[in-house]
Amino acid sequence: MAETSRTRTSSQLPTAQGRVVWCQGHAYVRENARWVGVDDKGRPRSFTDADLRRRGWSLTRGAR
């Protein structure tokens, strides 16, 4: 049986408040209509659904 990748390629990001997704090795939490987290230097970052779709995202951290 082939292993299935957990990386999402569809546009269906989770919509529940407090849901976590991973993008480029960083966790982002759903707050209202944005995804918030921090970059490598601890600076706050905020993305829209479209931003995360372009950057790629997954439900698991995975490899950097």
mmCIF file of the N, C-alpha and C atoms, coordinates in Angstrom:
data_MODEL
# 
_entry.id   MODEL 
# 
loop_
_atom_site.group_PDB 
_atom_site.id 
_atom_site.type_symbol 
_atom_site.label_atom_id 
_atom_site.label_alt_id 
_atom_site.label_comp_id 
_atom_site.label_asym_id 
_atom_site.label_entity_id 
_atom_site.label_seq_id 
_atom_site.pdbx_PDB_ins_code 
_atom_site.Cartn_x 
_atom_site.Cartn_y 
_atom_site.Cartn_z 
_atom_site.occupancy 
_atom_site.B_iso_or_equiv 
_atom_site.pdbx_formal_charge 
_atom_site.auth_seq_id 
_atom_site.auth_comp_id 
_atom_site.auth_asym_id 
_atom_site.auth_atom_id 
_atom_site.pdbx_PDB_model_num 
ATOM 1   N N  . MET A 1 1  ? 0.837   -1.171 0.000  1.00 0.00 ? 1  MET A N  1 
ATOM 2   C CA . MET A 1 1  ? 0.000   0.000  0.000  1.00 0.00 ? 1  MET A CA 1 
ATOM 3   C C  . MET A 1 1  ? 0.890   1.244  0.000  1.00 0.00 ? 1  MET A C  1 
ATOM 4   N N  . ALA A 1 2  ? 0.591   2.206  -0.849 1.00 0.00 ? 2  ALA A N  1 
ATOM 5   C CA . ALA A 1 2  ? 1.395   3.424  -0.957 1.00 0.00 ? 2  ALA A CA 1 
ATOM 6   C C  . ALA A 1 2  ? 1.145   4.339  0.235  1.00 0.00 ? 2  ALA A C  1 
ATOM 7   N N  . GLU A 1 3  ? 2.208   5.002  0.670  1.00 0.00 ? 3  GLU A N  1 
ATOM 8   C CA . GLU A 1 3  ? 2.079   5.945  1.785  1.00 0.00 ? 3  GLU A CA 1 
ATOM 9   C C  . GLU A 1 3  ? 1.448   7.235  1.268  1.00 0.00 ? 3  GLU A C  1 
ATOM 10  N N  . THR A 1 4  ? 0.494   7.752  2.010  1.00 0.00 ? 4  THR A N  1 
ATOM 11  C CA . THR A 1 4  ? -0.183  8.979  1.619  1.00 0.00 ? 4  THR A CA 1 
ATOM 12  C C  . THR A 1 4  ? 0.470   10.167 2.294  1.00 0.00 ? 4  THR A C  1 
ATOM 13  N N  . SER A 1 5  ? 0.750   11.211 1.536  1.00 0.00 ? 5  SER A N  1 
ATOM 14  C CA . SER A 1 5  ? 1.321   12.424 2.101  1.00 0.00 ? 5  SER A CA 1 
ATOM 15  C C  . SER A 1 5  ? 0.258   13.199 2.859  1.00 0.00 ? 5  SER A C  1 
ATOM 16  N N  . ARG A 1 6  ? 0.640   13.776 3.994  1.00 0.00 ? 6  ARG A N  1 
ATOM 17  C CA . ARG A 1 6  ? -0.296  14.580 4.774  1.00 0.00 ? 6  ARG A CA 1 
ATOM 18  C C  . ARG A 1 6  ? -0.264  16.036 4.333  1.00 0.00 ? 6  ARG A C  1 
ATOM 19  N N  . THR A 1 7  ? 0.639   16.403 3.426  1.00 0.00 ? 7  THR A N  1 
ATOM 20  C CA . THR A 1 7  ? 0.693   17.775 2.954  1.00 0.00 ? 7  THR A CA 1 
ATOM 21  C C  . THR A 1 7  ? -0.531  18.048 2.112  1.00 0.00 ? 7  THR A C  1 
ATOM 22  N N  . ARG A 1 8  ? -1.184  19.145 2.416  1.00 0.00 ? 8  ARG A N  1 
ATOM 23  C CA . ARG A 1 8  ? -2.384  19.510 1.677  1.00 0.00 ? 8  ARG A CA 1 
ATOM 24  C C  . ARG A 1 8  ? -2.005  20.267 0.417  1.00 0.00 ? 8  ARG A C  1 
ATOM 25  N N  . THR A 1 9  ? -2.688  19.970 -0.648 1.00 0.00 ? 9  THR A N  1 
ATOM 26  C CA . THR A 1 9  ? -2.492  20.717 -1.878 1.00 0.00 ? 9  THR A CA 1 
ATOM 27  C C  . THR A 1 9  ? -3.778  21.389 -2.294 1.00 0.00 ? 9  THR A C  1 
ATOM 28  N N  . SER A 1 10 ? -4.872  21.055 -1.643 1.00 0.00 ? 10 SER A N  1 
ATOM 29  C CA . SER A 1 10 ? -6.147  21.681 -1.969 1.00 0.00 ? 10 SER A CA 1 
ATOM 30  C C  . SER A 1 10 ? -6.231  23.036 -1.286 1.00 0.00 ? 10 SER A C  1 
ATOM 31  N N  . SER A 1 11 ? -7.298  23.733 -1.529 1.00 0.00 ? 11 SER A N  1 
ATOM 32  C CA . SER A 1 11 ? -7.480  25.044 -0.927 1.00 0.00 ? 11 SER A CA 1 
ATOM 33  C C  . SER A 1 11 ? -8.262  24.968 0.379  1.00 0.00 ? 11 SER A C  1 
ATOM 34  N N  . GLN A 1 12 ? -8.483  23.779 0.909  1.00 0.00 ? 12 GLN A N  1 
ATOM 35  C CA . GLN A 1 12 ? -9.314  23.599 2.100  1.00 0.00 ? 12 GLN A CA 1 
ATOM 36  C C  . GLN A 1 12 ? -8.503  23.677 3.386  1.00 0.00 ? 12 GLN A C  1 
ATOM 37  N N  . LEU A 1 13 ? -8.146  24.882 3.787  1.00 0.00 ? 13 LEU A N  1 
ATOM 38  C CA . LEU A 1 13 ? -7.499  25.078 5.077  1.00 0.00 ? 13 LEU A CA 1 
ATOM 39  C C  . LEU A 1 13 ? -8.528  24.890 6.181  1.00 0.00 ? 13 LEU A C  1 
ATOM 40  N N  . PRO A 1 14 ? -8.115  24.429 7.356  1.00 0.00 ? 14 PRO A N  1 
ATOM 41  C CA . PRO A 1 14 ? -9.050  24.308 8.475  1.00 0.00 ? 14 PRO A CA 1 
ATOM 42  C C  . PRO A 1 14 ? -9.598  25.691 8.836  1.00 0.00 ? 14 PRO A C  1 
ATOM 43  N N  . THR A 1 15 ? -10.842 25.747 9.260  1.00 0.00 ? 15 THR A N  1 
ATOM 44  C CA . THR A 1 15 ? -11.451 27.040 9.570  1.00 0.00 ? 15 THR A CA 1 
ATOM 45  C C  . THR A 1 15 ? -11.744 27.234 11.054 1.00 0.00 ? 15 THR A C  1 
ATOM 46  N N  . ALA A 1 16 ? -11.573 26.205 11.867 1.00 0.00 ? 16 ALA A N  1 
ATOM 47  C CA . ALA A 1 16 ? -11.869 26.313 13.301 1.00 0.00 ? 16 ALA A CA 1 
ATOM 48  C C  . ALA A 1 16 ? -10.859 27.225 13.996 1.00 0.00 ? 16 ALA A C  1 
ATOM 49  N N  . GLN A 1 17 ? -11.342 28.096 14.873 1.00 0.00 ? 17 GLN A N  1 
ATOM 50  C CA . GLN A 1 17 ? -10.461 28.949 15.666 1.00 0.00 ? 17 GLN A CA 1 
ATOM 51  C C  . GLN A 1 17 ? -9.506  28.079 16.466 1.00 0.00 ? 17 GLN A C  1 
ATOM 52  N N  . GLY A 1 18 ? -8.264  28.504 16.565 1.00 0.00 ? 18 GLY A N  1 
ATOM 53  C CA . GLY A 1 18 ? -7.279  27.774 17.350 1.00 0.00 ? 18 GLY A CA 1 
ATOM 54  C C  . GLY A 1 18 ? -6.655  26.591 16.627 1.00 0.00 ? 18 GLY A C  1 
ATOM 55  N N  . ARG A 1 19 ? -7.059  26.309 15.414 1.00 0.00 ? 19 ARG A N  1 
ATOM 56  C CA . ARG A 1 19 ? -6.493  25.203 14.638 1.00 0.00 ? 19 ARG A CA 1 
ATOM 57  C C  . ARG A 1 19 ? -5.070  25.549 14.235 1.00 0.00 ? 19 ARG A C  1 
ATOM 58  N N  . VAL A 1 20 ? -4.177  24.583 14.236 1.00 0.00 ? 20 VAL A N  1 
ATOM 59  C CA . VAL A 1 20 ? -2.768  24.810 13.897 1.00 0.00 ? 20 VAL A CA 1 
ATOM 60  C C  . VAL A 1 20 ? -2.445  24.169 12.559 1.00 0.00 ? 20 VAL A C  1 
ATOM 61  N N  . VAL A 1 21 ? -1.718  24.901 11.717 1.00 0.00 ? 21 VAL A N  1 
ATOM 62  C CA . VAL A 1 21 ? -1.139  24.351 10.497 1.00 0.00 ? 21 VAL A CA 1 
ATOM 63  C C  . VAL A 1 21 ? 0.338   24.731 10.485 1.00 0.00 ? 21 VAL A C  1 
ATOM 64  N N  . TRP A 1 22 ? 1.095   24.028 9.669  1.00 0.00 ? 22 TRP A N  1 
ATOM 65  C CA . TRP A 1 22 ? 2.533   24.274 9.549  1.00 0.00 ? 22 TRP A CA 1 
ATOM 66  C C  . TRP A 1 22 ? 2.848   24.803 8.171  1.00 0.00 ? 22 TRP A C  1 
ATOM 67  N N  . CYS A 1 23 ? 3.744   25.782 8.112  1.00 0.00 ? 23 CYS A N  1 
ATOM 68  C CA . CYS A 1 23 ? 4.166   26.363 6.839  1.00 0.00 ? 23 CYS A CA 1 
ATOM 69  C C  . CYS A 1 23 ? 5.644   26.689 6.948  1.00 0.00 ? 23 CYS A C  1 
ATOM 70  N N  . GLN A 1 24 ? 6.446   26.084 6.105  1.00 0.00 ? 24 GLN A N  1 
ATOM 71  C CA . GLN A 1 24 ? 7.886   26.320 6.067  1.00 0.00 ? 24 GLN A CA 1 
ATOM 72  C C  . GLN A 1 24 ? 8.537   26.179 7.447  1.00 0.00 ? 24 GLN A C  1 
ATOM 73  N N  . GLY A 1 25 ? 8.116   25.140 8.195  1.00 0.00 ? 25 GLY A N  1 
ATOM 74  C CA . GLY A 1 25 ? 8.714   24.841 9.479  1.00 0.00 ? 25 GLY A CA 1 
ATOM 75  C C  . GLY A 1 25 ? 8.181   25.638 10.654 1.00 0.00 ? 25 GLY A C  1 
ATOM 76  N N  . HIS A 1 26 ? 7.155   26.451 10.441 1.00 0.00 ? 26 HIS A N  1 
ATOM 77  C CA . HIS A 1 26 ? 6.596   27.284 11.505 1.00 0.00 ? 26 HIS A CA 1 
ATOM 78  C C  . HIS A 1 26 ? 5.124   26.959 11.709 1.00 0.00 ? 26 HIS A C  1 
ATOM 79  N N  . ALA A 1 27 ? 4.702   26.990 12.966 1.00 0.00 ? 27 ALA A N  1 
ATOM 80  C CA . ALA A 1 27 ? 3.295   26.755 13.297 1.00 0.00 ? 27 ALA A CA 1 
ATOM 81  C C  . ALA A 1 27 ? 2.524   28.068 13.198 1.00 0.00 ? 27 ALA A C  1 
ATOM 82  N N  . TYR A 1 28 ? 1.320   27.983 12.649 1.00 0.00 ? 28 TYR A N  1 
ATOM 83  C CA . TYR A 1 28 ? 0.416   29.134 12.560 1.00 0.00 ? 28 TYR A CA 1 
ATOM 84  C C  . TYR A 1 28 ? -0.938  28.722 13.110 1.00 0.00 ? 28 TYR A C  1 
ATOM 85  N N  . VAL A 1 29 ? -1.524  29.600 13.917 1.00 0.00 ? 29 VAL A N  1 
ATOM 86  C CA . VAL A 1 29 ? -2.798  29.337 14.572 1.00 0.00 ? 29 VAL A CA 1 
ATOM 87  C C  . VAL A 1 29 ? -3.864  30.210 13.944 1.00 0.00 ? 29 VAL A C  1 
ATOM 88  N N  . ARG A 1 30 ? -5.048  29.618 13.743 1.00 0.00 ? 30 ARG A N  1 
ATOM 89  C CA . ARG A 1 30 ? -6.165  30.363 13.157 1.00 0.00 ? 30 ARG A CA 1 
ATOM 90  C C  . ARG A 1 30 ? -6.739  31.323 14.193 1.00 0.00 ? 30 ARG A C  1 
ATOM 91  N N  . GLU A 1 31 ? -6.749  32.614 13.855 1.00 0.00 ? 31 GLU A N  1 
ATOM 92  C CA . GLU A 1 31 ? -7.382  33.638 14.683 1.00 0.00 ? 31 GLU A CA 1 
ATOM 93  C C  . GLU A 1 31 ? -8.223  34.499 13.760 1.00 0.00 ? 31 GLU A C  1 
ATOM 94  N N  . ASN A 1 32 ? -9.533  34.364 13.894 1.00 0.00 ? 32 ASN A N  1 
ATOM 95  C CA . ASN A 1 32 ? -10.470 35.053 13.017 1.00 0.00 ? 32 ASN A CA 1 
ATOM 96  C C  . ASN A 1 32 ? -10.172 34.690 11.570 1.00 0.00 ? 32 ASN A C  1 
ATOM 97  N N  . ALA A 1 33 ? -9.908  35.644 10.702 1.00 0.00 ? 33 ALA A N  1 
ATOM 98  C CA . ALA A 1 33 ? -9.700  35.348 9.282  1.00 0.00 ? 33 ALA A CA 1 
ATOM 99  C C  . ALA A 1 33 ? -8.224  35.249 8.913  1.00 0.00 ? 33 ALA A C  1 
ATOM 100 N N  . ARG A 1 34 ? -7.316  35.217 9.889  1.00 0.00 ? 34 ARG A N  1 
ATOM 101 C CA . ARG A 1 34 ? -5.878  35.191 9.615  1.00 0.00 ? 34 ARG A CA 1 
ATOM 102 C C  . ARG A 1 34 ? -5.214  34.036 10.347 1.00 0.00 ? 34 ARG A C  1 
ATOM 103 N N  . TRP A 1 35 ? -4.024  33.691 9.866  1.00 0.00 ? 35 TRP A N  1 
ATOM 104 C CA . TRP A 1 35 ? -3.165  32.700 10.500 1.00 0.00 ? 35 TRP A CA 1 
ATOM 105 C C  . TRP A 1 35 ? -1.995  33.459 11.105 1.00 0.00 ? 35 TRP A C  1 
ATOM 106 N N  . VAL A 1 36 ? -1.750  33.279 12.398 1.00 0.00 ? 36 VAL A N  1 
ATOM 107 C CA . VAL A 1 36 ? -0.693  34.028 13.071 1.00 0.00 ? 36 VAL A CA 1 
ATOM 108 C C  . VAL A 1 36 ? 0.348   33.089 13.664 1.00 0.00 ? 36 VAL A C  1 
ATOM 109 N N  . GLY A 1 37 ? 1.584   33.570 13.678 1.00 0.00 ? 37 GLY A N  1 
ATOM 110 C CA . GLY A 1 37 ? 2.702   32.809 14.225 1.00 0.00 ? 37 GLY A CA 1 
ATOM 111 C C  . GLY A 1 37 ? 3.909   33.729 14.308 1.00 0.00 ? 37 GLY A C  1 
ATOM 112 N N  . VAL A 1 38 ? 5.097   33.137 14.405 1.00 0.00 ? 38 VAL A N  1 
ATOM 113 C CA . VAL A 1 38 ? 6.331   33.922 14.463 1.00 0.00 ? 38 VAL A CA 1 
ATOM 114 C C  . VAL A 1 38 ? 7.344   33.363 13.476 1.00 0.00 ? 38 VAL A C  1 
ATOM 115 N N  . ASP A 1 39 ? 8.281   34.222 13.047 1.00 0.00 ? 39 ASP A N  1 
ATOM 116 C CA . ASP A 1 39 ? 9.340   33.786 12.136 1.00 0.00 ? 39 ASP A CA 1 
ATOM 117 C C  . ASP A 1 39 ? 10.535  33.257 12.930 1.00 0.00 ? 39 ASP A C  1 
ATOM 118 N N  . ASP A 1 40 ? 11.645  32.999 12.255 1.00 0.00 ? 40 ASP A N  1 
ATOM 119 C CA . ASP A 1 40 ? 12.836  32.438 12.898 1.00 0.00 ? 40 ASP A CA 1 
ATOM 120 C C  . ASP A 1 40 ? 13.403  33.325 14.004 1.00 0.00 ? 40 ASP A C  1 
ATOM 121 N N  . LYS A 1 41 ? 13.156  34.620 13.913 1.00 0.00 ? 41 LYS A N  1 
ATOM 122 C CA . LYS A 1 41 ? 13.684  35.565 14.903 1.00 0.00 ? 41 LYS A CA 1 
ATOM 123 C C  . LYS A 1 41 ? 12.654  35.960 15.951 1.00 0.00 ? 41 LYS A C  1 
ATOM 124 N N  . GLY A 1 42 ? 11.505  35.272 15.962 1.00 0.00 ? 42 GLY A N  1 
ATOM 125 C CA . GLY A 1 42 ? 10.486  35.541 16.958 1.00 0.00 ? 42 GLY A CA 1 
ATOM 126 C C  . GLY A 1 42 ? 9.575   36.715 16.646 1.00 0.00 ? 42 GLY A C  1 
ATOM 127 N N  . ARG A 1 43 ? 9.689   37.255 15.439 1.00 0.00 ? 43 ARG A N  1 
ATOM 128 C CA . ARG A 1 43 ? 8.836   38.375 15.047 1.00 0.00 ? 43 ARG A CA 1 
ATOM 129 C C  . ARG A 1 43 ? 7.472   37.855 14.624 1.00 0.00 ? 43 ARG A C  1 
ATOM 130 N N  . PRO A 1 44 ? 6.409   38.568 14.996 1.00 0.00 ? 44 PRO A N  1 
ATOM 131 C CA . PRO A 1 44 ? 5.059   38.117 14.617 1.00 0.00 ? 44 PRO A CA 1 
ATOM 132 C C  . PRO A 1 44 ? 4.856   38.132 13.113 1.00 0.00 ? 44 PRO A C  1 
ATOM 133 N N  . ARG A 1 45 ? 4.158   37.100 12.627 1.00 0.00 ? 45 ARG A N  1 
ATOM 134 C CA . ARG A 1 45 ? 3.795   37.003 11.209 1.00 0.00 ? 45 ARG A CA 1 
ATOM 135 C C  . ARG A 1 45 ? 2.315   36.710 11.139 1.00 0.00 ? 45 ARG A C  1 
ATOM 136 N N  . SER A 1 46 ? 1.672   37.186 10.095 1.00 0.00 ? 46 SER A N  1 
ATOM 137 C CA . SER A 1 46 ? 0.247   36.974 9.903  1.00 0.00 ? 46 SER A CA 1 
ATOM 138 C C  . SER A 1 46 ? -0.011  36.733 8.425  1.00 0.00 ? 46 SER A C  1 
ATOM 139 N N  . PHE A 1 47 ? -0.785  35.685 8.119  1.00 0.00 ? 47 PHE A N  1 
ATOM 140 C CA . PHE A 1 47 ? -1.065  35.328 6.734  1.00 0.00 ? 47 PHE A CA 1 
ATOM 141 C C  . PHE A 1 47 ? -2.551  35.099 6.511  1.00 0.00 ? 47 PHE A C  1 
ATOM 142 N N  . THR A 1 48 ? -2.997  35.343 5.307  1.00 0.00 ? 48 THR A N  1 
ATOM 143 C CA . THR A 1 48 ? -4.359  34.995 4.903  1.00 0.00 ? 48 THR A CA 1 
ATOM 144 C C  . THR A 1 48 ? -4.359  33.551 4.422  1.00 0.00 ? 48 THR A C  1 
ATOM 145 N N  . ASP A 1 49 ? -5.540  33.002 4.173  1.00 0.00 ? 49 ASP A N  1 
ATOM 146 C CA . ASP A 1 49 ? -5.638  31.655 3.597  1.00 0.00 ? 49 ASP A CA 1 
ATOM 147 C C  . ASP A 1 49 ? -4.872  31.591 2.280  1.00 0.00 ? 49 ASP A C  1 
ATOM 148 N N  . ALA A 1 50 ? -5.051  32.604 1.432  1.00 0.00 ? 50 ALA A N  1 
ATOM 149 C CA . ALA A 1 50 ? -4.387  32.621 0.118  1.00 0.00 ? 50 ALA A CA 1 
ATOM 150 C C  . ALA A 1 50 ? -2.866  32.624 0.267  1.00 0.00 ? 50 ALA A C  1 
ATOM 151 N N  . ASP A 1 51 ? -2.355  33.365 1.251  1.00 0.00 ? 51 ASP A N  1 
ATOM 152 C CA . ASP A 1 51 ? -0.906  33.384 1.487  1.00 0.00 ? 51 ASP A CA 1 
ATOM 153 C C  . ASP A 1 51 ? -0.384  31.986 1.796  1.00 0.00 ? 51 ASP A C  1 
ATOM 154 N N  . LEU A 1 52 ? -1.078  31.268 2.685  1.00 0.00 ? 52 LEU A N  1 
ATOM 155 C CA . LEU A 1 52 ? -0.620  29.924 3.049  1.00 0.00 ? 52 LEU A CA 1 
ATOM 156 C C  . LEU A 1 52 ? -0.756  28.948 1.889  1.00 0.00 ? 52 LEU A C  1 
ATOM 157 N N  . ARG A 1 53 ? -1.778  29.106 1.073  1.00 0.00 ? 53 ARG A N  1 
ATOM 158 C CA . ARG A 1 53 ? -1.910  28.230 -0.105 1.00 0.00 ? 53 ARG A CA 1 
ATOM 159 C C  . ARG A 1 53 ? -0.707  28.412 -1.028 1.00 0.00 ? 53 ARG A C  1 
ATOM 160 N N  . ARG A 1 54 ? -0.301  29.658 -1.243 1.00 0.00 ? 54 ARG A N  1 
ATOM 161 C CA . ARG A 1 54 ? 0.846   29.943 -2.121 1.00 0.00 ? 54 ARG A CA 1 
ATOM 162 C C  . ARG A 1 54 ? 2.140   29.403 -1.529 1.00 0.00 ? 54 ARG A C  1 
ATOM 163 N N  . ARG A 1 55 ? 2.318   29.520 -0.224 1.00 0.00 ? 55 ARG A N  1 
ATOM 164 C CA . ARG A 1 55 ? 3.552   29.103 0.438  1.00 0.00 ? 55 ARG A CA 1 
ATOM 165 C C  . ARG A 1 55 ? 3.630   27.601 0.680  1.00 0.00 ? 55 ARG A C  1 
ATOM 166 N N  . GLY A 1 56 ? 2.487   26.943 0.694  1.00 0.00 ? 56 GLY A N  1 
ATOM 167 C CA . GLY A 1 56 ? 2.436   25.517 1.003  1.00 0.00 ? 56 GLY A CA 1 
ATOM 168 C C  . GLY A 1 56 ? 2.223   25.336 2.492  1.00 0.00 ? 56 GLY A C  1 
ATOM 169 N N  . TRP A 1 57 ? 1.435   24.357 2.881  1.00 0.00 ? 57 TRP A N  1 
ATOM 170 C CA . TRP A 1 57 ? 1.110   24.138 4.282  1.00 0.00 ? 57 TRP A CA 1 
ATOM 171 C C  . TRP A 1 57 ? 0.799   22.679 4.513  1.00 0.00 ? 57 TRP A C  1 
ATOM 172 N N  . SER A 1 58 ? 0.799   22.262 5.758  1.00 0.00 ? 58 SER A N  1 
ATOM 173 C CA . SER A 1 58 ? 0.419   20.898 6.105  1.00 0.00 ? 58 SER A CA 1 
ATOM 174 C C  . SER A 1 58 ? -0.134  20.874 7.527  1.00 0.00 ? 58 SER A C  1 
ATOM 175 N N  . LEU A 1 59 ? -0.720  19.761 7.885  1.00 0.00 ? 59 LEU A N  1 
ATOM 176 C CA . LEU A 1 59 ? -1.238  19.583 9.241  1.00 0.00 ? 59 LEU A CA 1 
ATOM 177 C C  . LEU A 1 59 ? -0.167  19.068 10.191 1.00 0.00 ? 59 LEU A C  1 
ATOM 178 N N  . THR A 1 60 ? 0.982   18.685 9.649  1.00 0.00 ? 60 THR A N  1 
ATOM 179 C CA . THR A 1 60 ? 2.097   18.198 10.469 1.00 0.00 ? 60 THR A CA 1 
ATOM 180 C C  . THR A 1 60 ? 3.347   19.021 10.168 1.00 0.00 ? 60 THR A C  1 
ATOM 181 N N  . ARG A 1 61 ? 4.265   19.044 11.114 1.00 0.00 ? 61 ARG A N  1 
ATOM 182 C CA . ARG A 1 61 ? 5.464   19.856 10.961 1.00 0.00 ? 61 ARG A CA 1 
ATOM 183 C C  . ARG A 1 61 ? 6.317   19.393 9.788  1.00 0.00 ? 61 ARG A C  1 
ATOM 184 N N  . GLY A 1 62 ? 6.596   18.121 9.716  1.00 0.00 ? 62 GLY A N  1 
ATOM 185 C CA . GLY A 1 62 ? 7.414   17.595 8.624  1.00 0.00 ? 62 GLY A CA 1 
ATOM 186 C C  . GLY A 1 62 ? 8.832   18.123 8.643  1.00 0.00 ? 62 GLY A C  1 
ATOM 187 N N  . ALA A 1 63 ? 9.552   17.823 7.585  1.00 0.00 ? 63 ALA A N  1 
ATOM 188 C CA . ALA A 1 63 ? 10.949  18.260 7.467  1.00 0.00 ? 63 ALA A CA 1 
ATOM 189 C C  . ALA A 1 63 ? 11.020  19.693 6.971  1.00 0.00 ? 63 ALA A C  1 
ATOM 190 N N  . ARG A 1 64 ? 12.031  20.388 7.412  1.00 0.00 ? 64 ARG A N  1 
ATOM 191 C CA . ARG A 1 64 ? 12.248  21.773 6.977  1.00 0.00 ? 64 ARG A CA 1 
ATOM 192 C C  . ARG A 1 64 ? 12.951  21.834 5.671  1.00 0.00 ? 64 ARG A C  1 
# 
